[in-house]
Amino acid sequence: MKRLSASNFNSLTRIVSIAAGGSGLSYLYSSDNEVSIGVSVPVPWRESISLPWKIAERMPNCLSSSSPVNSELGPFQLFSLSAGSIPSSESSGVSDGCHNEHSCGCFGRDTFAKAAAKVGPAVVNISLHQGMYGGVFGGKSIGSGTIIDKDGTILTCAHAVVNVQGRSISSKGKVDVTLQDGRTFEGTVLNADIHSDIAIVKIDSKTPLPTAKIGSSSRLQPGDWVLAVGCPLSLQNTVTAGIVSSIDRKSSDLGLGGIRREYLQTDCAINPGNSGGPLVNVDGEVVGMNIMKVLDADGLSFAVPIDSVNKIIEHFKKSGRVVRPWLGLKMLELNDMVVAQLKERDAAFPDVNKGVLVVMITPGSPADRAGFHPGDIVVEFDGKSVESVKQVVDILGDKLGEPLKVVVKRAKNNLVTLTVIPEESNPDI
């Protein structure tokens, strides 16, 4: 409760305004000598009234020049801002003076411009004469890339820098690389993997090269803002914006066969030549590599998550190629609907809610030799519990020739432990 003499009318007016605006309870009483007003102020406001500067300390970048703190009224003009404009004291993670970038609501008019400016100098235009894939403009296969290391290492897509025949790389060679500042270099294709469509190009420069900051795609969520930066149709330094539509669009959803892959789906506008360019978050960090779009469709673009790209790069550094273990299993992730249908068909189906169902086994494969049966449910792989195909793939990693223990659940809940030895998959399949 606050008590105030009526002689200070300005202060009285302020307190009454605060109480009214904050749904506070006020009352008036008088005696022979004075008139007083009592105000019951809600708990969340009490600290702000007694320590008004704390609001300004918590909002370093959320105030624009058009919303100054009124010196006469103290901090109370700020209460007209939306709740999202004032970071919660429980927020975690600080970015550029604001709390967690996904919740602070501190979007400014130049948020995208700053993000584009951070990554722009490191984005390059890549061209290859008579490329068989990628966008073709002026007789060249064109694409984009990102300088990820000061030594001139450039991340790009394989289909823009190598000639491909069938499913194998027929040749690697030289490409033309043009920087944002106009400098041109001859680049050498060091590594390329057509299954992931990722390639590494190297250029040599006597002067410093700009680099992009690598972020993490695991932090993305549907609805996050992102930028697609690249050189569509050889138009250098093009930036488009959109949101993340899906964080785990599977290759099977897109009708793409072969090795299982997952993509980031966005609604950023990309065109031939954007392939290999970076997908960037609002902090200017690379979170993906733009790779393809659906023809004759708007808002359906796809990027390889940067976390997946990093794994491919590690393979390049370690082995000079991507090592992919092969078990010979075709697997399916279970959900409540699939389990219900399988139980309806077979009463002896194991009691599970989730898991990885073995659908098919390749004859003569490591899985076949290990004793897997169609209908097995993988519940543990190499000592770790699993509920998805991705978990199995991640645990498998690049293990070759190494015996792995796998626990499967069979009809009537029988648990069986199998030992499988992964082999390397045929890179041309």
N, C-alpha and C positions, 0 to 999 in steps of 0.2 A: 504494500500500500504506500502511496506517495501522498504527502500533505503539502499544500502550497498556499501561500498567502495571496489574497485577491489583489494585493498591491502590485504584484508583478503580473500584469495582464498578458504580456507577450508569452511568458513561460506557461501561463495557464492555458493559453490558446494552443500551444504546441502539445501539451500533455493531453488535452481533450481530443485533439486531432489524432494523436497516436492511439489513444484508447479506442476511438471510433473505428479507425482503420484496421486495428488488430482485433476487433470484436472484444475489446476489453470492457469491463464493467465499471461505470463511474457513478458517483452519487454526490449530491450537494447538501451541505448543512450549514447552519449559521448559528452564531451566539451573539451576545450583546456587543462583543468587541471585534469579531472577525467573521469573514465568510471564507469557508474552506471547501475544497473539492477533493474527494478521494477517488483514486483510480486503481483498479485491479488490472495489472498488466500480465498477459499470458507469459508463461515461463520462458518460451523460446526467445521472447523479445527483451527480457530483463537485462541480459548481458549487453545487448546492443545499445540499450538506453544508457547504461552506466559506463560502457566502454565503446563509444561509437566508432573509434578508429579501427576496431577489429574487423569490421565489415570491409573497409577499404583494404586492409592487409590481406584478406581472403580473396579479393577480387582484383588482382594486379592487372590482368589482361582482359577481363570481361567487361571493362568500362570503355565505351567509345568516347571520342571527343564531343559527341553530341549529347552525352549524358553525364555532365560533370556533377561532382558532389557539391551541393549547395552549402556554402559556408554558414549561412544563417540558420538553415534548418538541420544542420548536421547531416547524419546519414539517412534520414528518414525518407528523403526523396527516392532512395534506392529501392524502397519497398514496393514501388510500382513496377519493378522489373519482374519478368517471369521467373518462376521458381527454378527453371533450368539454368538461369543466368548466374545463380549463386551456388558455387560448388558446396556440396555437403562436406561437413567436417570428417565424415567417415570415408570419403573418397580416398583411393590409394593410387599412387603413381603420379608423378608430376611431369608434365611435358610443356616446355616453353612457358613456364610460369603458371600454367593452369593445371588443375587436377586432371584425372584420367580423361584422355582426349575423347573417349566414347561417351562421356557423361557430362562434361563441363559446359557444353553449349556455347563455347567461345568461338564460334565460326565468325570470321571477319570477312570483309569484302575482298580481301586479298589472300584468303587462305589457299585457294587453288593456285594463284599466281606464285606464292612463295614456294609451294610444293613443286611446281613446274620449274621454277628457277633453280631449285636445288639439284634436280636430276638432269635438267636440259643439257648442260654442257657435256655431260658424259654419254649422251645418246648420239649414235652415229648412223649414217646411211651406208648400207653395204650393197654392192652390186657385183654380179657375176655374169659374164657374157654367155648367152645361150643356155641359161638354166632351164631345166626341165620342169621344175616346180616353183611355186611362189608366184608373186605378181610379176607380170612382164610389161615393161614400159620402155620404149625406145630400144628394143632389141636386147634388153638385159633382164636377168632375174634380179629383182630388187628385194631388199629386206632392211630391217633395222637391227641395231645391237646396242649393248650397254657396256661401257668400260667399267670393269669391276675391280681392276687393280692398276696401280700406277705404273706397273711394268708393261702395260699395253694389252692386258688380257681382256678380251671382249666376249661377252655372252650373247649368243644369237641362236637362231633356229637352224637345224640341219638342212631343211629343204631350200633355204635361201643361199647356201654356200657350197653345196656339193651336187654333182650330177648323180642321179639315182636311176638305176635300172632294176625294175622289179622291186625286191625288198633289200637289195644290197647296194653299198656304195661302190660305184665304179671308179671314181677318182676323187682325189682331193687336190687342192691347188691354191692358186692365188685369187684374192678378191680385192676390189677397190673399196677403201674405207674413207668416208668424208665426215669430218667433225663439224660440230655446230659453228665453230669459228671459221670454217672454210678450209682448214688444212686437210690435205689428202694424203693418204698413205696406202702402200701396198700391204695387204694383210695375208697371213699364212693360216690356213685351216689346220689347226693342231689336232683336234679331236672332233668326232661327230658320231652321234648315235641316232639312227633313224627311227628306232622304236619309241624313244622319248621325244624325238625331234629336237635335240639339244646339241649345240656345237660350240666349240671354243675357237676363236680367231685371235691371232697375235699380231700386233704392230709394234714397230720400234720407233721411238721418238727421242730426239736429243733434248727436247724441252719438256717440262712437266705436263702430264696429262690429267684432265679432270676425271674424277671417279664418282660413281654413285654409291650411296649407302645402302647396304643390303638389310632388309627388315625381316619379319617373320610372317609367313602366311598362316600359321597356326592361331594367330590372334584375330584373324578376320572373322567377321560374322555377317550374315545376310543383312543388307541395308547399309553397310559401310560405304562411304564415298571413296572412289578411286579414280585415278587418271590413267589414260592410255597415251603414251608418248611414243612418237616414231616418225617415220617418213613415208606415209602412204603416197603411192604414185610418184615417188621421188620428191615429194613436197617436204623439204627439211623442216624440222622443229614444229611438228604439228601436235597439238594437245587436245584431247577430248576427255569429257568427264562422264561418269555414270556411277552406278552403285553395284555392289556385289549382289548377284541374284542367287547364287548357290555356291557353297564352299567345297562341295564334294560331288560334282557331277561326274559320274562314272563313264568310261569310254563305251561301255555296253549300252548306256542310255542313248548314246549318239550313233549307235550302229557300227562302232569301230571294233573290229575283231583283233585278234592277236593278244599281246600282253596287256594285262589289266592296267589301266591308268585312271587317274582322277584329275579333274580340271576345276579351276575357278570359273564360274559363269558370271559374266557381267553384261550390262547393257551399254557399255562404252561403244562408240562408233569406231570401228576399225575397217580398213580396206587393204587391198594388196599392197604390200610394202610395209605395213605395220608389223608383220610377222617378225618375231625376234626382239621387238621393242619392249620396254619395261611397262609393267602395270605398277602404279605408284599409289601409296596411301597419302593422306593429307599431311603427313610429316615429311614427305619427299623421300620415303624409303621404298626400295623396290620390293614388292611382295609377290610378283609373278612375272611371267614372260608371255606376252600376247602371241598367240599361235594360229588361231583360226576363227572363222565366223561361219554362220549358217547362211548359205546363199539365198537370196530373195527373201530374207527375213530381217526384220529390224530388232535390235536389242538382244541379239543372241550371239555373244562373243565369248571366246574361251581362252584361258591362260593357264600355263603350267605353274602350279604353286612354287614359290621360291624355295620352300623347304625341300621339295622333291628335286628341284634343280641342284641344290647344294649337295644332295646325295650323289647325283650323277657326276658332279664335278669332283667329288672325293674319289669316285671310281676312276675317273680320268687320271687323277694325280697318282693313285695307288697302282693301277694296272695298265693305264693307257687305253682302257676300254671299259665298258660296263659289264660287270660280271653278274649274270642272272642264274641263280640256282634253279634247278628243275626237279620236281617231284613226280609229275605225271598225274596230278589230281585236278579234277574239275570240281570246284566247291561252290556252295550256295549259303548265304547268310540266312539264318532262320528268324522268323518273327512269329507273333501269336497266330496270325492268319494261316501261315504255311504249316505251323505245328498242328493246328486244329484240323487242317485238311489231311495231313499225313496220319494223324491218329484215327481219323474217320476211316481211312483206307486200311490201316493196320493197327489193331488193338495192342499189339506188342511193341509199338513204337516207343522209344525211351521217353521218360518223363523229363522234358526240358522245356524252357521258355525261349531260350536263345542258344546260339551256338553256330558251328560251321558244319554243314551237311556235305558229305562226300557224295557227289552225284555220279561221277564217272571216273574210271581209272584207265590210263593208257596201258595196253598190254606190253609187258617187258620193261616198264618204267621202274624207277626206284620205289615208287609207292606200291606197285604190283608185287615186286620182290619182297617188300616189307610185310605184305599180308593185309593191306587195306581192302575193305569190301564196300561196294556201293551201299549207301544207307548208314555208314558209320557217321557218328557225330564227334568231331574233334573238340574236346573240352580242355585239353592241356597240350601245349607244344613247347618242347625243350624246357620243361619245368615251369612254364608260365601259363596261367589260365587265359583262354582266348574265347571271344564271342563274335569275332568278325574276320573276314578274309584278310583285311588290311593288317590286322594284328599278326596273323600267320606270316604274311609277306614281310612285315617289319622285323619279326623275330628271326626269320630265315636269313635276311640280310644278304651277305655274300658268302655264306658258309658253303664250302664245297668239300666233298669227301669226308665230312665230319658226321659221325653217327649222332642222330637226334632221337630222343625219346618222345613218343607221341601217345597220349592217352585218349582212347576213343570209347564212346558209349554206344552199345549195340542193343538189339531187341531185348526186352525185359530187363533193361537197365544194367546189363552186363558190362563191366569195365575191362578193357583189354589194353595192355601196353605194347606198342610196336616200336621197332627201331628202323629208321629210314636214313639212307645216306644220299644226300642231294648230289646231283650231277649238274654240269653246266648245260644250259639250254643251247640249242643250235641257233647261233646269231642270225642265220639267214631265214629262219622260220617266222 
